[in-house]
Amino acid sequence: MLYTRSPEDVVIDNMMRSEFDTFEEQVRDSFKERTKQVYDLDDIGLKQKEIAEQLGISQPTVHREIKKAKNKLRDDYQHWREEDGV
């Protein structure tokens, strides 16, 4: 059986996506400049090697910055959801 989403489901999904996008942007704004650069390039799909070459930094530094950014997003998201009582 195929699951078809109701128009209400689509509206709720879009609201949740918009809410998360706003949250993600706020967290991103708190990153240090290098972390923002690495995160943004990773977000558009560049490989770590490409990011390293473009920014003139090592691949381990790129890996570390991505991990730092994703950990902050995860931790802040968990805290944010706890505040909402979810």
N, C-alpha and C positions, 0 to 999 in steps of 0.2 A: 504494500500500500504506500502510495506517495503521500507525503505530508505537504499540504498547501497552507501557506501562511495567510491569515486573514489580514485585511487592511489595518486592523487594530494592532496586530503583531508587527507589521511593518513600521507603523508609527512609533511603537514602543522601542523597537530596535534602533530606529533613527534617533530617537531621543537619547537612548543610552549611549550610542556612538558619539553623538554631539557632546554629551556630558563628559564622556571619557576623553574626547579630543581636547576639551577645555582643561581638564585635569592634567593631561599629558603636557600641554603647552605651559601650564603653570610650573610643573616640575622641571621641564626643560629650561625654563627661564632661570631656575635656581642653579643650573650647572655652571661650572667654570667655563671660560671661553673654549679651551681646548676640548673639553668633554662635549660641549655643544657642537663643535665642528665635526668631531668624530661621530657623534650620535646622528647628526643630520646626514652625513655621507653614508653611514650604515643604513639609515632609514630609507634612502633612495636606492639602495641595492648594491652599492659598491662593495667589492671584496676587501677584506682587511689589508691585503697586499696593496691594492689600489689606493686605499685610504692612506696607508703609510707613505706611499710614493708621493701622493698629492700634497700631503702636509709636511713631508720631510721628517717623519718620525719613524721609529722602529715598529715592526709588527707586534712585538710584545706590548709596546705602549698602546697601540690601537686596541689590542685585545683587552688590556687592563681598563682602558677608558670605556669601552663598550660594556664590560662587566660592571663597572662602577655605575654607569648610567642605568642599566637595566635593574641592578639591585636597588638603587634609589627609587626608581619607578615602582618596583614591586613593593618595597617597604612602605612608601608613602601611600600607595594604593590600598594596601591592607589597613593602614591607619585611617585613611579616608573612609573606607567602607565600615570600619568599626564605629566611627563617629556617626554614620548614618544608621547604625543599629542593624547592619546586615551581617 
